[in-house]
Amino acid sequence: MDIRHLRGSIVALVTPFHADGSVNFEKLRELVEWHIASGTDAILTLGTTGESSTMTHEEDDDTLRCVVASAAGRVPVIAGTGSNCTQTMVEKSLRAQELGADGLLLITPYYNKANQEGMYRHFAAVADAVTIPSILYNVPGRTGCAIAPETVERLARHPNICGIKEASGDMSYAMRIAHCVGPDFALWSGNDDITLPLLSIGGSGVISVWANIMPRECHQMVMDYLEGRQVEARATALRYLDLMNGLFMEVNPIPVKTALNMMGRDVGPFRMPLWDMSESHQAALRGLLEEAGLLA
């Protein structure tokens, strides 16, 4: 499926695990069905929220294969294939394409970082190697480096790079790259709390953590805004803002997986070094979920 002109809510899907830490594919299929039934516009698997940094390449393949088969062409599937090793990212991206991904999410080269020319070549290497479109991922709070606006502008001209997930939380930065937005390059919010501000400067939607627990509301909020119902979109955003922010009271995806477990979705534990939330944070999160009507 073509993701080049996609709009709406892309869920940054959690990866459910059994108690022994193995991937729970039955639960994964159940989550995919729930998201499709709830109006989610595309599914991102193997991203930060999916704990891909703790998974083996074989587990990545099996997880992507499961999501692609479960989606069965009803919504696009995007695979996170980023790495701080360019060659590894190319190999993972080619493998994701082979397994049926409709697009790729490519993170900046964390830890070793890179200068801007290296950054450009890092992303271009994948875009040159595959035939499915790629979305850049700018999240300096995680990676310790950012894609300079001038580099975004260069990469936006590549015919196989179709957008950017902007997760710096810096609206000034977002404004500086907004001029790149057009028919062939989309701006995606990577922070649920500023989705509407990014939509106001030409964004196409959100790649969302919040959508894991409220997929229908996230989709509707984005479409309300894009279709001219800004008052309704703003009301939704403000109503659930505290919950959106609460999903980051500890490092993602600890709160969102905890929330799903509280809601009875049974997505299982985290992989170390992630660990259970503190009791005080669990109590605060439970209160937010109760306020949103998500607990029985």
C-alpha positions in Angstrom: 0.0 0.0 0.0 1.2 3.5 -0.8 2.2 5.6 2.3 3.3 8.6 0.3 0.0 10.4 0.7 -1.1 8.9 3.9 -2.9 11.0 6.5 -4.2 10.4 10.0 -3.0 8.3 13.0 -0.2 5.8 12.8 0.1 3.8 15.9 3.7 3.2 17.2 2.7 -0.3 18.2 4.0 -2.0 21.4 5.4 -5.5 21.1 3.6 -7.8 23.5 5.7 -10.4 25.3 4.9 -13.6 27.2 6.0 -13.8 30.9 9.2 -15.5 29.7 10.1 -12.6 27.5 9.2 -14.2 24.1 7.1 -12.4 21.6 3.4 -13.0 22.1 2.2 -13.4 18.5 -1.4 -14.2 19.3 -1.7 -11.0 21.3 0.1 -9.1 18.5 -2.5 -10.3 16.0 -5.2 -9.2 18.4 -3.8 -5.7 18.7 -3.6 -5.3 15.0 -7.2 -6.3 14.6 -8.3 -3.9 17.4 -6.4 -1.0 15.7 -7.9 -1.7 12.3 -11.4 -1.9 13.8 -10.8 1.3 15.6 -9.8 3.3 12.5 -6.0 3.5 12.9 -4.7 4.6 9.5 -1.4 2.7 9.6 0.7 0.5 11.9 4.3 1.1 12.8 6.0 -2.0 14.2 9.6 -2.3 15.6 9.9 1.3 16.6 11.0 2.7 20.0 7.7 1.9 21.5 8.0 -1.7 20.2 11.2 -2.2 22.1 13.1 -3.1 18.9 16.4 -2.2 20.5 16.2 -5.3 22.7 15.0 -7.7 20.0 17.1 -10.0 17.7 17.0 -9.7 13.9 15.1 -13.0 13.8 12.5 -11.7 16.2 12.2 -8.5 14.1 11.5 -10.6 11.1 9.0 -12.8 12.8 7.2 -9.7 14.3 7.0 -7.9 11.0 5.9 -11.0 9.2 3.1 -11.4 11.8 1.9 -7.8 11.5 2.0 -7.8 7.7 0.0 -11.0 7.6 -2.5 -9.8 10.2 -3.0 -6.4 8.5 -3.6 -8.3 5.2 -3.5 -5.2 3.1 -6.2 -3.4 5.0 -3.8 -0.7 6.4 -0.2 0.1 5.5 2.5 -1.4 7.7 5.7 0.6 8.4 8.8 -1.1 9.8 11.3 0.6 12.0 14.6 -0.5 10.5 17.0 2.1 11.9 20.5 1.4 13.2 23.6 3.4 14.1 25.4 1.2 11.5 24.4 2.3 8.0 25.1 -1.1 6.5 23.0 -2.8 9.1 20.2 -0.4 8.4 20.4 -1.1 4.7 20.3 -4.8 5.3 17.4 -4.6 7.7 15.5 -2.3 5.3 15.9 -4.7 2.4 14.7 -7.5 4.6 11.7 -5.5 5.7 10.8 -4.8 2.1 11.1 -8.5 1.3 8.8 -9.3 4.2 6.1 -7.0 2.8 6.5 -3.7 4.7 4.9 -0.8 2.9 7.4 1.8 4.2 10.3 2.3 6.6 11.0 4.5 9.6 14.7 5.4 9.8 16.2 6.8 13.0 19.2 9.0 13.2 22.5 7.2 13.9 22.5 7.3 17.8 25.6 7.0 19.9 28.2 7.5 17.2 26.0 10.4 15.9 27.7 11.6 12.7 28.2 15.0 11.1 25.6 16.3 8.7 27.2 14.9 5.6 27.3 11.5 7.2 23.8 11.9 8.4 22.6 12.7 4.8 24.5 9.7 3.4 23.2 7.4 6.2 19.6 8.0 5.1 20.3 8.2 1.4 22.0 4.8 1.5 18.7 3.2 2.4 16.6 5.3 0.1 18.9 4.3 -2.8 18.7 0.6 -1.9 15.0 0.0 -1.5 12.0 0.7 -3.6 9.5 1.3 -0.7 9.4 4.8 0.7 11.2 5.9 3.9 10.3 8.3 6.7 13.1 10.0 8.6 12.9 10.0 12.4 14.3 13.0 14.3 14.3 12.3 18.1 17.4 14.0 19.6 16.2 13.3 23.2 16.8 9.6 22.5 19.7 9.7 20.1 21.8 12.6 21.2 21.8 14.0 17.6 19.4 15.8 15.3 18.9 16.2 11.6 19.8 19.8 10.7 17.1 21.6 8.8 19.4 22.0 5.8 19.9 18.2 5.8 16.1 17.6 6.0 15.8 19.9 2.9 18.4 17.8 1.0 16.8 14.5 2.0 13.3 15.8 1.2 14.3 16.0 -2.5 15.1 12.3 -2.6 12.3 10.5 -4.5 12.2 7.7 -2.0 12.1 9.7 1.2 8.5 10.7 1.8 8.5 12.4 5.2 9.8 13.0 8.7 8.6 11.9 12.1 9.5 15.1 14.1 9.9 14.1 17.8 12.2 16.8 19.1 9.3 18.7 20.7 10.8 21.9 19.4 8.2 23.9 17.5 10.9 26.3 16.3 12.7 23.4 14.6 9.4 22.2 13.2 8.7 25.6 11.7 12.2 25.6 10.1 11.5 22.3 8.2 7.8 23.1 7.4 8.8 24.6 4.1 9.8 21.1 3.0 6.2 19.8 3.3 4.5 19.2 0.0 2.9 16.5 -2.1 6.0 14.3 -1.8 7.2 15.0 1.7 5.0 14.8 4.8 5.5 16.1 8.3 4.4 13.7 11.1 4.2 14.6 14.7 6.2 12.3 17.0 4.8 13.9 20.2 1.2 13.4 21.0 0.9 16.6 23.0 1.8 18.8 20.0 0.0 17.0 17.2 -2.4 19.9 16.6 0.4 22.6 16.4 2.2 20.4 13.8 -1.0 19.9 11.8 -1.4 23.7 11.8 1.9 24.0 9.8 1.1 21.4 7.3 1.4 18.1 9.1 -0.2 14.9 7.9 -0.9 13.4 11.3 0.8 11.7 14.2 2.9 8.6 14.8 1.4 8.0 18.2 2.1 6.4 21.5 -1.3 7.5 22.8 -3.0 5.6 20.0 -2.0 2.4 21.6 -4.6 2.9 24.3 -7.1 5.2 22.5 -6.9 4.4 18.8 -10.3 5.6 17.8 -10.0 9.0 19.6 -6.5 9.6 18.1 -7.7 8.9 14.6 -10.8 11.1 15.0 -8.8 14.0 16.5 -6.5 14.1 13.6 -9.2 13.7 11.0 -11.3 16.4 12.7 -8.5 18.8 12.4 -7.6 17.9 8.8 -11.3 18.0 7.7 -12.0 21.5 9.2 -13.4 20.6 12.5 -10.7 22.3 14.5 -13.0 23.1 17.5 -13.7 19.4 18.0 -10.1 18.4 17.5 -8.9 21.0 20.0 -11.5 19.8 22.5 -10.2 16.2 22.2 -6.6 17.2 22.5 -7.2 19.3 25.6 -9.4 16.7 27.2 -6.7 14.0 27.0 -3.6 16.1 27.2 -2.8 15.0 30.8 -3.1 11.4 29.8 -0.9 11.9 26.7 1.8 13.5 28.9 1.3 10.8 31.6 2.4 8.2 29.1 5.8 9.8 29.4 6.1 10.1 33.2 8.7 7.3 32.8 10.6 6.3 29.8 8.5 5.1 26.8 7.2 2.4 26.5 7.0 1.6 30.2 3.9 3.7 30.9 1.9 2.8 27.8 2.5 -1.0 28.3 1.6 -0.6 31.9 -1.6 1.2 30.8 -2.5 -1.5 28.4 -2.1 -4.1 31.1 -4.2 -2.1 33.5 -6.9 -2.0 30.7 -6.8 -5.8 30.4 -5.0 -5.9 27.1 -2.3 -8.2 28.7 0.7 -7.1 26.6 3.1 -8.5 29.2 6.3 -7.3 30.6 9.2 -5.2 29.3 12.6 -6.3 28.2 15.5 -5.2 30.4 16.9 -2.7 31.0 13.3 -1.4 31.2 11.6 -2.3 34.4 8.3 -1.8 36.2 7.0 1.7 37.0 7.3 3.0 40.6 4.2 2.5 42.7 3.6 6.3 42.8 3.7 6.6 39.1 1.4 3.5 38.7 -1.1 5.1 41.0 -0.9 8.4 39.0 -1.3 6.6 35.7 -4.3 4.6 37.0 -5.9 7.8 38.0 -5.5 9.2 34.5 -6.9 6.1 32.9 -9.9 6.2 35.3 -10.5 9.8 34.4 -10.5 8.9 30.7 -13.0 6.1 31.3 -10.5 3.4 30.2 -10.8 1.2 33.3 -13.8 -0.9 34.2 
